[in-house]
């Protein structure tokens, strides 16, 4: 899903006409980038919320099977994912408005957008790892799948931290 393209296509005739006004077009383009940033972050947060529910169900099943050694690990993963989803959902816009004191350059916004796309890729890996965990028929298989879940959650947290560093003009190397 390319949120920037979706937002651009949703512009009405008046917005397209106003985009021809000198100075307004660049400002409007940045506002569209902000909207695309928001849409993409909401999609990521919504997907994370789905994965949280899947992990909660997995935690319940592990408890029912008396696999108590993984219940705590599942709870920590649920908590980390829920916190990440909430952080992403409520994060400030990627681009500062016209009169804001802190400005974010378009290159920074593009870097953040690329990081968001990487988060979506990692979210797919997380979903697959949770699927493996849900399909586990024995405790060792579940523990191996949970190691993948944990690694994916960690990668998503690092990806979000990189995104925020990009927006604040900090090096991510």
N, C-alpha and C positions, 0 to 999 in steps of 0.2 A: 504494500500500500504506500503510494507516494502522496503524503498529505499535502505537500506544497502544490502538486499538480491538481489535486482535488479542490483545494481552496481557490486556486487560480481559475479553474473551470466554473466555479460557482459565482464568479463576479457577474453582476448584472450590467446592462448597457451603460447606466450612469457611471458606475465605477470605472468602466473601460474608457469612457469619455473623459472623466475627471483625471484619469491617468495621463492624459495628454497635456495637462497644465504643468508648465515648468516648475520643478521643485516638488510638486505633489506626487508625481509618479514614483520617485524614489522612496518618498515617505510611505506611500501606500504599499509599495512592494515590501518594505520592511514590516508594515502592519500585517500583510498577508503572511509573511514569514513567521511572525509571532503567532498568528492563528494556526498555521500549519504545525508549529512547534507544540502548541497547546493540544491540538487534535491528536498528534502522535503520542504525546505523553499520556493523554487520557486512555488511548488504546493500549499502551503498555501497562498502565496501572490496572485497567480492566482485566487484561490477560493474567497479570500477577494475582489478582483477586481470585480468578478461576483456579489457578494453581494452588493458592492457599486453601481453598475449599477441598481440592483433591488431596492435599497433604493432611488436612484435618480428618478426612474420611479414612485415609490410610492409617493415621494414628489410632483412630477408633478400632479399625480392624486388627491392628497389631495388639492393642489392648485386649480385644476379644480372644485372640489366639494365645494370649499370655506371653507374647514376645516383649516383655517389659523392658529389656535392655535397649530397645530402639524407640520406645515411647517418648523418652526425654529428648532424644536427638530429633525426632519428628517435631516435637513441640518447639524446640529451638529454631528449626527450619521454618516452621509456620510463623513464629514471631519475627524472624528476620525478613521473610518475604512480605509479611503484612506491613512492617515498618517501611520497607523499600517502596511498596505500592503507595502507601500514604505519603511518603516523601516525594515521590514522582508526581502524584496527583496534585499536591499542593505547592509544588515548586513555583517560584516566580517565573514570569515569562522570560524567554531566552533573549529578547531584545528589549532594550530600554526605550521608552517612549520619547517623543519629541522634546519634552521639557525635563526629562529625568537627568539627575546629576551624573549618573554612571552610564556611559554609552558602550554598547557592544557592537563591534564591527561585524560586517557581513561575513568576513572570513571566519570569525569566531562562531557565528551562528551556524554557518555551514559545517564547521567542525563538530559543533554540538549535535546537529542534525545527523551527521554521519555516525556519531557515537550512539544516538538513539536507534539508528538502523542496526548497529552492532548489538544493542540491547535486545532488539527483536530477534536477531539470530540466536543469541544466547537463550532467549526465552523458549525458542523451539527446542534447544538441547535440554533445557530444564523440563519441559513438558515430556520429552521422550524418556528422560531419566525417571520422572515420576510414574510414567506408564510402565517402565520396567519394574519399578518398586511395587506397583499395584499388582502386577502379574506374578510376583515372586511367590513360589510355593513353599519355600523353606527360608529359614532365618539367614543362612549365609548369603543366599541370593539377594535377599532384601537388604542386608548390610552393604553388599557391593553396590547395589543400585542407590542406596542412600549416600554412599561416598560420592557418586556422580552428582546427586542432587546438591550435596553440600558444596562441591567444587563449582557447580553452575551458579548457585546463589552467591558464592564469593566472587565469581567473575562478574556477575551483574552488579554487585555492590561496587566493585572496582571500576566498572564501566560508568556507573553513575558518578562516582567521584571524579573520573577523568572528564566527564561532560561538564561538571561544575567548575573544574579547574580551567577548562577551555573558555568558558563564559567569563571567568574572572581574569583571563589573560595570563594564566600561569602555564608554565611548561608542563607537558604530560609525558615527557621522555623518561 
